[in-house]
């Protein structure tokens, strides 16, 4: 069965979300609608939808005009087994002591590494992206410096690779949260595959907005590998949930956005401890001092 995509861009979060809501009502009905900020400093948002029938180009043109968006680009999406493709093409990743691999590379795990089995799935965080890689490197650097966290939260956890990395090297109970139900299911499967059930607990939550996370706070270490906008919005809440003397490892930040994020978190009582650039992405390590 063919699948079709329809994509457009426009300025402003409110306009984009309103267009996304309007897309839900078109016929034929889309099977999914997404609204995303384009993190390039342009202020543009992308609105996209997917259809199992060829979409009504006239209806989409009217919607685009009504919301002052660019005309929708409609494409037929080729049928691809993306999980199988990723499994074939992704190679293991080494970040400090951590070795992230898929089951098809189980014979390549070196001795003396902290191995993390992450299968290709519908959630972010296989270790190949510069943001996840940077977070694992930052975790390794903290541990090498003698820091030990007894309580950890991985916010926007995706595959939960970061929470599991922490659980591999420190005792204690660790938390992984994501706003997306699919990501939480993937995280739970990965936790089980790595033998960390009971050590890493996964919950569906926006940020730290969950009663179990509230009870578990304050944390010695918080990961947040998301995007610049949500990171800035969450700065007061993440800092409040962090122990004095604890660390924040933040990523999902383009290199040119890092100074702005650092400034916001510095204003909340954190100081910059380390900055790691991998490709176009920056990972920051911030130390809560007040």
Residue frames relative to the residue before (quaternion, step in Angstrom):
aa qw qx qy qz dx dy dz
X 1.0000 0.0000 0.0000 0.0000 0.00 0.00 0.00
X 0.3901 -0.7331 0.4984 0.2489 3.63 -0.70 1.00
X 0.1992 -0.7421 0.6274 0.1262 3.51 -1.27 0.56
X 0.1865 -0.7845 0.5858 0.0810 3.56 -1.05 0.82
X 0.1881 -0.7566 0.6128 0.1290 3.55 -1.14 0.68
X 0.0882 -0.7552 0.6466 0.0624 3.54 -1.25 0.58
X 0.0001 -0.8304 0.5519 -0.0770 3.57 -0.51 1.23
X 0.0626 0.7740 -0.6291 0.0353 3.53 -1.16 0.72
X 0.2377 -0.7431 0.5994 0.1788 3.56 -1.33 0.15
X 0.0584 0.7749 -0.6277 0.0456 3.52 -1.25 0.58
X 0.5127 -0.6457 0.4691 0.3165 3.55 -1.25 0.28
X 0.7837 0.3731 -0.2656 0.4196 3.54 -1.18 0.70
X 0.4750 -0.6956 0.4724 0.2596 3.53 -0.82 1.09
X 0.6744 0.5099 -0.3128 0.4328 3.60 0.81 -0.97
X 0.6549 0.5056 -0.3090 0.4690 3.57 0.97 -0.89
X 0.6617 0.5153 -0.3100 0.4478 3.55 0.95 -0.90
X 0.6730 0.4855 -0.3043 0.4677 3.59 0.91 -0.86
X 0.6299 0.5235 -0.3338 0.4667 3.58 1.07 -0.70
X 0.6432 0.5016 -0.3213 0.4811 3.58 1.01 -0.78
X 0.6247 0.5389 -0.3362 0.4543 3.59 1.01 -0.79
X 0.6553 0.5025 -0.3065 0.4734 3.57 0.98 -0.85
X 0.6519 0.5128 -0.3150 0.4613 3.59 0.99 -0.81
X 0.6110 0.5662 -0.3451 0.4325 3.58 1.06 -0.72
X 0.5954 0.5921 -0.3588 0.4077 3.56 1.10 -0.68
X 0.7169 0.4758 -0.2387 0.4501 3.57 1.17 -0.60
X 0.5229 0.6490 -0.4308 0.3461 3.62 1.18 -0.18
X 0.2460 -0.7317 0.6138 0.1655 3.52 -1.35 0.38
X 0.4487 -0.2132 -0.8592 0.1227 1.55 -1.79 1.74
X 0.5853 -0.6286 0.4011 0.3184 3.54 -1.11 0.77
X 0.4197 -0.6980 0.5112 0.2743 3.61 -0.89 0.85
X 0.4378 -0.6845 0.5121 0.2782 3.58 -1.17 0.54
X 0.8017 -0.0081 -0.0074 0.5977 3.57 1.27 -0.17
X 0.0961 -0.7712 0.6282 0.0363 3.55 -1.15 0.76
X 0.0427 -0.8056 0.5909 0.0056 3.58 -0.93 0.89
X 0.1208 -0.7646 0.6307 0.0548 3.55 -1.14 0.74
X 0.0662 0.8238 -0.5517 0.1119 3.59 -0.54 1.18
X 0.4090 -0.6635 0.5649 0.2709 3.54 -1.13 0.70
X 0.3422 -0.7087 0.5778 0.2163 3.58 -0.99 0.86
X 0.2575 -0.8293 0.4835 0.1102 3.55 -0.30 1.30
X 0.4331 0.6858 -0.4811 0.3326 3.57 0.58 1.16
X 0.5980 -0.5988 0.3433 0.4074 3.56 1.29 0.29
X 0.5169 0.6751 -0.4021 0.3396 3.60 1.26 -0.02
X 0.4230 -0.7005 0.4708 0.3297 3.59 1.18 -0.48
X 0.5298 0.6427 -0.4012 0.3812 3.58 1.29 0.09
X 0.2037 -0.7421 0.6264 0.1246 3.52 -1.28 0.58
X 0.2852 -0.7419 0.5812 0.1744 3.55 -1.12 0.69
X 0.0914 -0.7641 0.6376 0.0370 3.53 -1.00 0.90
X 0.0490 0.8202 -0.5645 0.0796 3.55 -0.70 1.07
X 0.0563 -0.7842 0.6169 0.0353 3.53 -1.21 0.50
X 0.2533 -0.7550 0.5905 0.1310 3.52 -1.28 0.53
X 0.1232 -0.7984 0.5894 0.0067 3.54 -1.05 0.90
X 0.3450 -0.7067 0.5705 0.2367 3.56 -1.21 0.55
X 0.6946 0.3026 -0.2534 0.6014 3.57 1.37 0.04
X 0.6176 -0.5372 0.4060 0.4064 3.57 -1.15 0.51
X 0.3962 -0.7509 0.4690 0.2434 3.63 -0.59 1.08
X 0.5603 -0.5907 0.4754 0.3334 3.53 -1.31 0.47
X 0.2842 -0.8049 0.4931 0.1678 3.60 -0.16 1.25
X 0.6088 0.5455 -0.3595 0.4500 3.60 1.11 -0.57
X 0.6569 0.5022 -0.3096 0.4695 3.59 0.92 -0.89
X 0.6622 0.4976 -0.3092 0.4672 3.59 0.99 -0.80
X 0.6283 0.5304 -0.3362 0.4592 3.58 1.05 -0.71
X 0.6423 0.5147 -0.3155 0.4722 3.57 1.02 -0.78
X 0.6449 0.5165 -0.3162 0.4663 3.58 0.97 -0.85
X 0.6506 0.5187 -0.3228 0.4511 3.59 0.88 -0.92
X 0.6703 0.4901 -0.3022 0.4682 3.58 0.91 -0.88
X 0.6573 0.5358 -0.3141 0.4268 3.57 0.96 -0.86
X 0.7686 0.3333 -0.1752 0.5171 3.59 1.08 -0.71
X 0.4664 -0.7072 0.4255 0.3183 3.57 1.28 0.35
X 0.3950 0.6956 -0.4872 0.3503 3.53 0.98 0.95
X 0.5905 -0.5294 0.4502 0.4104 3.55 -1.27 0.26
X 0.6233 -0.5343 0.3889 0.4180 3.63 -1.12 0.47
X 0.5282 -0.6323 0.4641 0.3253 3.56 -1.02 0.76
X 0.2528 -0.7122 0.6325 0.1701 3.54 -1.12 0.76
X 0.1337 -0.8077 0.5736 0.0270 3.55 -0.54 1.25
X 0.0380 0.8028 -0.5905 0.0738 3.58 -0.81 1.04
X 0.3934 -0.6547 0.5787 0.2858 3.52 -1.23 0.50
X 0.3101 -0.7668 0.5399 0.1561 3.56 -0.77 1.07
X 0.4078 -0.7176 0.4984 0.2653 3.61 -0.69 1.00
X 0.4812 -0.6579 0.4956 0.2999 3.54 -1.10 0.72
X 0.1154 0.7922 -0.5817 0.1444 3.57 -0.53 1.22
X 0.3438 -0.6842 0.5996 0.2325 3.54 -1.04 0.79
X 0.2105 -0.8417 0.4848 0.1104 3.55 0.17 1.34
X 0.6221 0.5391 -0.3556 0.4426 3.58 0.99 -0.71
X 0.6644 0.4872 -0.3080 0.4757 3.59 0.94 -0.87
X 0.6330 0.5346 -0.3291 0.4530 3.57 1.01 -0.79
X 0.6645 0.4983 -0.3056 0.4656 3.57 0.90 -0.92
X 0.6363 0.5371 -0.3341 0.4416 3.57 0.95 -0.85
X 0.6659 0.5041 -0.3033 0.4587 3.58 1.03 -0.77
X 0.7896 0.4009 -0.1699 0.4324 3.54 0.89 -0.99
X 0.6549 0.5154 -0.3353 0.4393 3.62 1.07 -0.52
X 0.2056 -0.7668 0.5998 0.0999 3.52 -0.90 0.99
X 0.6456 -0.5246 0.3593 0.4230 3.63 -1.14 0.39
X 0.2674 -0.7504 0.5885 0.1384 3.56 -1.24 0.60
X 0.1594 -0.7604 0.6233 0.0890 3.56 -1.02 0.87
X 0.0569 0.7683 -0.6333 0.0730 3.56 -0.85 1.04
X 0.7887 -0.1393 0.0534 0.5964 3.55 -0.05 1.27
X 0.8221 -0.1703 0.1593 0.5194 3.57 -0.82 -1.03
X 0.6299 0.5812 -0.3212 0.4028 3.58 1.24 -0.37
X 0.1008 -0.7644 0.6362 0.0267 3.54 -1.10 0.88
X 0.1070 -0.8130 0.5723 0.0075 3.57 -0.40 1.27
X 0.0956 0.8199 -0.5476 0.1372 3.56 -0.63 1.12
X 0.4012 -0.6546 0.5732 0.2862 3.54 -1.36 0.26
X 0.6798 -0.5125 0.3234 0.4129 3.57 -1.20 0.43
X 0.6041 0.5667 -0.3581 0.4309 3.60 1.16 -0.54
X 0.7237 0.3724 -0.2352 0.5313 3.61 1.28 -0.24
X 0.2580 0.8116 -0.4957 0.1701 3.59 1.21 0.42
X 0.6631 0.5178 -0.3118 0.4416 3.59 1.11 -0.58
X 0.6478 0.5358 -0.3099 0.4442 3.58 1.31 -0.10
X 0.4485 0.7065 -0.4548 0.3047 3.62 1.25 -0.05
X 0.3231 -0.7635 0.5204 0.2044 3.63 -0.59 1.07
X 0.5442 -0.5889 0.4785 0.3578 3.55 -1.20 0.49
X 0.7932 0.3336 -0.2355 0.4517 3.55 -1.15 0.65
X 0.6047 0.5301 -0.3748 0.4615 3.59 1.24 0.16
X 0.4303 -0.6248 0.5685 0.3182 3.53 -1.35 0.26
X 0.1783 -0.8348 0.5173 0.0608 3.55 -0.12 1.34
X 0.0759 -0.7802 0.6208 0.0089 3.55 -0.97 0.94
X 0.2215 -0.7848 0.5710 0.0950 3.55 -0.52 1.24
X 0.0793 0.7830 -0.6080 0.1048 3.56 -0.57 1.20
X 0.2242 -0.7840 0.5660 0.1218 3.55 -0.56 1.15
X 0.5523 -0.5719 0.4784 0.3729 3.57 -1.16 0.56
X 0.1814 0.7766 -0.5770 0.1762 3.56 -0.77 1.04
X 0.6528 -0.5328 0.3722 0.3893 3.54 -1.32 0.02
X 0.6050 0.4886 -0.4073 0.4789 3.57 0.64 1.14
X 0.5184 -0.6679 0.4539 0.2814 3.52 -1.14 0.76
X 0.6878 0.5279 -0.3537 0.3509 3.55 -1.14 0.67
X 0.2355 0.7743 -0.5530 0.1978 3.59 0.69 1.05
X 0.5803 -0.5854 0.3773 0.4221 3.58 1.26 -0.22
X 0.6067 0.5895 -0.3528 0.4000 3.58 1.21 -0.39
X 0.6193 0.5376 -0.3526 0.4507 3.58 1.08 -0.58
X 0.5993 -0.6120 0.3850 0.3436 3.58 -1.04 0.80
X 0.6265 0.5493 -0.3480 0.4297 3.59 1.10 -0.57
X 0.6839 0.4615 -0.2853 0.4877 3.59 0.86 -0.94
X 0.6257 0.5372 -0.3233 0.4642 3.56 1.00 -0.86
X 0.6680 0.5083 -0.2978 0.4547 3.58 0.93 -0.91
X 0.6462 0.5181 -0.3235 0.4576 3.59 1.00 -0.78
X 0.6581 0.4927 -0.3148 0.4745 3.59 0.97 -0.80
X 0.6346 0.5149 -0.3327 0.4706 3.58 1.02 -0.73
X 0.6462 0.5163 -0.3146 0.4658 3.58 1.00 -0.84
X 0.6248 0.5285 -0.3283 0.4716 3.59 1.04 -0.78
X 0.6527 0.5102 -0.3068 0.4686 3.57 0.94 -0.89
X 0.6590 0.5155 -0.3104 0.4513 3.58 0.95 -0.86
X 0.6373 0.5168 -0.3284 0.4678 3.60 0.99 -0.79
X 0.6669 0.4977 -0.3040 0.4637 3.56 0.91 -0.92
X 0.6474 0.5211 -0.3179 0.4564 3.59 0.99 -0.79
X 0.6688 0.4907 -0.2929 0.4755 3.57 1.17 -0.59
X 0.6215 -0.5863 0.3225 0.4074 3.59 1.28 0.05
X 0.4748 0.6672 -0.4523 0.3532 3.59 1.23 0.06
X 0.0549 -0.7716 0.6335 0.0171 3.56 -1.08 0.84
X 0.1594 -0.7861 0.5928 0.0723 3.56 -0.79 1.05
X 0.2694 -0.7688 0.5617 0.1443 3.56 -0.89 0.97
X 0.7743 0.1543 -0.0908 0.6069 3.57 1.24 -0.43
X 0.0222 -0.8117 0.5791 -0.0729 3.55 -0.77 1.13
X 0.0902 -0.7610 0.6391 0.0657 3.55 -1.14 0.73
X 0.1562 -0.7592 0.6288 0.0626 3.55 -0.98 0.97
X 0.1173 -0.8346 0.5382 0.0104 3.56 -0.12 1.38
X 0.7804 0.1302 -0.1545 0.5918 3.58 -0.70 1.08
X 0.0972 0.9053 -0.4111 0.0447 3.50 1.15 0.86
X 0.2627 -0.7634 0.5528 0.2063 3.63 1.05 -0.53
X 0.8379 -0.0820 0.1012 0.5300 3.57 -0.54 -1.19
X 0.4263 -0.7050 0.4378 0.3599 3.61 1.35 -0.25
X 0.2901 0.7907 -0.5008 0.1996 3.59 1.20 0.37
X 0.6663 0.5087 -0.3209 0.4407 3.62 0.99 -0.73
X 0.6447 0.4985 -0.3214 0.4822 3.59 0.94 -0.82
X 0.6635 0.4961 -0.3080 0.4678 3.57 1.00 -0.80
X 0.6011 0.5543 -0.3583 0.4506 3.58 1.06 -0.67
X 0.6620 0.4947 -0.2996 0.4767 3.56 0.96 -0.88
X 0.6681 0.5060 -0.3012 0.4549 3.58 0.98 -0.85
X 0.5966 0.5749 -0.3573 0.4311 3.60 1.17 -0.49
X 0.7958 0.3347 -0.1618 0.4781 3.59 1.01 -0.72
X 0.7714 0.2696 -0.1623 0.5532 3.61 1.20 -0.34
X 0.4603 -0.6431 0.5199 0.3229 3.60 -1.16 0.51
X 0.5200 0.6483 -0.4593 0.3137 3.55 -1.22 0.28
X 0.4920 -0.6227 0.5155 0.3232 3.53 -1.36 -0.14
X 0.1299 -0.8154 0.5640 0.0162 3.54 -0.82 1.00
X 0.2858 -0.7806 0.5447 0.1109 3.52 -1.10 0.81
X 0.0747 -0.7632 0.6409 0.0331 3.54 -1.12 0.79
X 0.0003 0.8097 -0.5861 0.0300 3.58 -0.77 1.01
X 0.0338 0.7723 -0.6342 0.0146 3.53 -1.19 0.62
X 0.5107 -0.6565 0.4706 0.2945 3.54 -1.15 0.70
X 0.6886 0.4840 -0.2541 0.4765 3.56 1.26 -0.50
X 0.4737 -0.7064 0.4538 0.2657 3.57 -0.74 1.10
X 0.6284 0.5366 -0.3375 0.4508 3.60 1.01 -0.79
X 0.6426 0.5259 -0.3224 0.4545 3.58 0.96 -0.88
X 0.6471 0.5136 -0.3262 0.4594 3.59 0.95 -0.81
X 0.6394 0.5131 -0.3257 0.4710 3.60 1.00 -0.79
X 0.6443 0.5076 -0.3134 0.4786 3.59 1.00 -0.85
X 0.6389 0.5312 -0.3233 0.4529 3.57 0.97 -0.88
X 0.6551 0.5128 -0.3142 0.4574 3.59 0.90 -0.88
X 0.6502 0.5094 -0.3169 0.4661 3.59 0.99 -0.83
X 0.6642 0.4991 -0.3070 0.4642 3.59 0.97 -0.81
X 0.6139 0.5439 -0.3439 0.4571 3.57 1.02 -0.78
X 0.6659 0.4901 -0.2996 0.4761 3.58 0.94 -0.89
X 0.6640 0.5224 -0.3090 0.4367 3.60 0.93 -0.90
X 0.7246 0.4098 -0.2317 0.5032 3.58 1.16 -0.58
X 0.5090 -0.6897 0.3997 0.3247 3.57 1.26 0.25
X 0.5217 0.6599 -0.3885 0.3761 3.57 1.17 0.59
X 0.2820 0.7615 -0.5320 0.2398 3.59 1.16 0.47
X 0.7633 0.2938 -0.2563 0.5151 3.55 -0.86 0.99
X 0.6866 0.4420 -0.2676 0.5115 3.57 1.22 -0.47
X 0.7648 0.1854 -0.1022 0.6085 3.57 1.09 -0.76
X 0.1215 -0.8022 0.5840 0.0243 3.55 -0.60 1.18
X 0.1893 -0.8088 0.5544 0.0522 3.57 -0.82 1.06
X 0.0099 0.7990 -0.5997 0.0428 3.56 -0.89 0.97
X 0.4279 -0.6596 0.5519 0.2780 3.55 -1.24 0.53
X 0.2516 0.7683 -0.5427 0.2278 3.57 -0.55 1.14
X 0.3899 -0.6483 0.5922 0.2776 3.52 -1.28 0.47
X 0.8128 -0.0408 -0.0171 0.5809 3.56 -0.37 1.21
X 0.7421 -0.3309 0.2891 0.5062 3.55 -0.76 -1.12
X 0.4186 0.7401 -0.4372 0.2930 3.55 1.29 0.30
X 0.4869 0.5949 -0.4856 0.4161 3.53 0.30 1.34
X 0.5424 -0.6560 0.4009 0.3388 3.63 -0.83 0.87
X 0.6320 0.5292 -0.3472 0.4472 3.61 1.02 -0.66
X 0.6574 0.4945 -0.3071 0.4785 3.58 1.04 -0.73
X 0.6128 0.5425 -0.3402 0.4630 3.57 1.06 -0.72
X 0.6682 0.4971 -0.2899 0.4715 3.57 0.99 -0.88
X 0.6929 0.4982 -0.2756 0.4424 3.57 1.00 -0.87
X 0.5764 0.5994 -0.3773 0.4076 3.61 1.15 -0.54
X 0.5688 -0.1305 -0.8056 -0.1025 1.55 -2.31 0.98
X 0.3910 -0.7128 0.5423 0.2119 3.52 -1.29 0.57
X 0.4769 -0.6542 0.5079 0.2944 3.55 -1.19 0.58
X 0.7913 0.0763 -0.0117 0.6065 3.56 1.17 -0.65
X 0.0420 -0.7787 0.6259 0.0107 3.55 -0.97 0.91
X 0.1956 -0.7314 0.6433 0.1139 3.54 -0.99 0.97
X 0.0896 0.7520 -0.6529 0.0128 3.57 -1.15 0.63
X 0.0323 0.7922 -0.6013 0.0988 3.54 -0.17 1.34
X 0.2746 0.7709 -0.5160 0.2531 3.56 0.26 1.30
X 0.6362 -0.4746 0.3767 0.4776 3.63 -0.44 -1.18
X 0.7140 -0.4786 0.2982 0.4149 3.56 -1.24 0.46
X 0.6820 0.5153 -0.3091 0.4170 3.60 0.74 -1.01
X 0.7040 0.4347 -0.2796 0.4870 3.62 0.72 -0.97
X 0.6077 0.5522 -0.3650 0.4389 3.61 1.01 -0.68
X 0.6639 0.4888 -0.3061 0.4760 3.58 0.92 -0.87
X 0.6565 0.5130 -0.3172 0.4530 3.59 0.93 -0.87
X 0.7273 0.4510 -0.2352 0.4608 3.59 1.03 -0.81
X 0.3930 0.7699 -0.4556 0.2125 3.61 1.23 -0.24
X 0.6961 0.4516 -0.3134 0.4618 3.66 0.71 -0.88
X 0.6833 0.4951 -0.2980 0.4464 3.61 0.90 -0.90
X 0.6638 0.4936 -0.3174 0.4637 3.60 0.92 -0.82
X 0.6499 0.5084 -0.3193 0.4660 3.57 0.98 -0.80
X 0.6570 0.5183 -0.3117 0.4501 3.58 0.95 -0.86
X 0.6991 0.4604 -0.2655 0.4783 3.58 1.13 -0.67
X 0.6184 0.5538 -0.3282 0.4507 3.59 1.31 -0.05
X 0.4804 -0.6488 0.5021 0.3101 3.58 -0.98 0.78
X 0.5228 -0.5725 0.5088 0.3743 3.56 -1.16 0.54
X 0.7479 0.2975 -0.2610 0.5329 3.55 -0.73 1.11
X 0.5742 0.5947 -0.3693 0.4246 3.57 1.29 -0.15
X 0.4006 -0.7234 0.5242 0.2034 3.54 -1.34 0.17
X 0.2236 -0.7137 0.6483 0.1425 3.50 -1.32 0.63
X 0.0959 -0.7481 0.6525 0.0730 3.57 -0.95 0.88
X 0.0327 -0.8316 0.5510 -0.0615 3.55 -0.38 1.31
X 0.1249 0.7801 -0.6091 0.0697 3.56 -1.04 0.76
X 0.4999 0.5704 -0.5257 0.3852 3.51 -1.40 0.04
X 0.5555 0.6159 -0.3448 0.4395 3.55 1.33 0.36
X 0.3783 -0.6924 0.5637 0.2446 3.58 -0.83 0.95
X 0.6597 -0.5463 0.3335 0.3939 3.59 -1.06 0.71
X 0.7119 0.4642 -0.2674 0.4541 3.57 0.92 -0.90
X 0.6433 0.5147 -0.3230 0.4657 3.61 1.26 -0.19
X 0.5054 0.7169 -0.4019 0.2630 3.56 1.19 -0.49
X 0.6444 0.5399 -0.3429 0.4192 3.61 0.88 -0.86
X 0.6463 0.5207 -0.3222 0.4554 3.58 1.01 -0.79
X 0.6581 0.4984 -0.3084 0.4727 3.59 0.93 -0.88
X 0.6484 0.5207 -0.3168 0.4561 3.58 0.92 -0.91
X 0.6488 0.5289 -0.3202 0.4437 3.59 0.95 -0.86
X 0.6523 0.5121 -0.3185 0.4591 3.59 0.95 -0.85
X 0.7049 0.4493 -0.2738 0.4757 3.59 0.86 -0.91
X 0.5902 0.5442 -0.3717 0.4662 3.60 1.11 -0.53
X 0.6516 0.5258 -0.3050 0.4537 3.57 1.05 -0.75
X 0.6643 0.4816 -0.2940 0.4903 3.58 1.28 -0.35
X 0.6657 -0.5288 0.3012 0.4320 3.59 1.26 0.08
X 0.5740 0.5668 -0.3874 0.4462 3.57 1.20 0.52
X 0.2149 -0.7612 0.5936 0.1485 3.57 -1.16 0.55
X 0.5252 -0.6414 0.4590 0.3197 3.56 -1.09 0.71
X 0.1660 -0.7981 0.5748 0.0711 3.58 -0.77 1.07
X 0.7969 -0.0766 0.0790 0.5940 3.59 1.04 -0.69
X 0.1062 -0.7619 0.6370 0.0496 3.51 -1.23 0.64
X 0.0651 -0.8064 0.5875 -0.0190 3.58 -0.67 1.16
X 0.1105 -0.7838 0.6088 0.0531 3.57 -0.84 0.99
X 0.0235 0.7607 -0.6477 0.0355 3.56 -0.88 1.01
X 0.8042 -0.0551 -0.0163 0.5915 3.56 -0.32 1.24
X 0.7937 -0.2646 0.2155 0.5036 3.57 -0.83 -0.98
X 0.6526 0.5409 -0.2930 0.4424 3.60 1.28 -0.02
X 0.2201 -0.7654 0.5962 0.1015 3.54 -1.14 0.81
X 0.1319 -0.7285 0.6658 0.0921 3.51 -1.17 0.78
X 0.1323 -0.7983 0.5847 0.0574 3.58 -0.87 0.96
X 0.1782 -0.7383 0.6403 0.1143 3.54 -1.16 0.72
X 0.0526 -0.8154 0.5756 -0.0320 3.55 -0.61 1.20
X 0.2652 -0.7735 0.5660 0.1055 3.55 -0.99 0.93
X 0.3333 -0.7416 0.5411 0.2148 3.60 -0.69 1.02
X 0.1255 -0.8339 0.5371 0.0203 3.55 -0.58 1.20
X 0.7804 0.1843 -0.1337 0.5824 3.62 1.21 -0.30
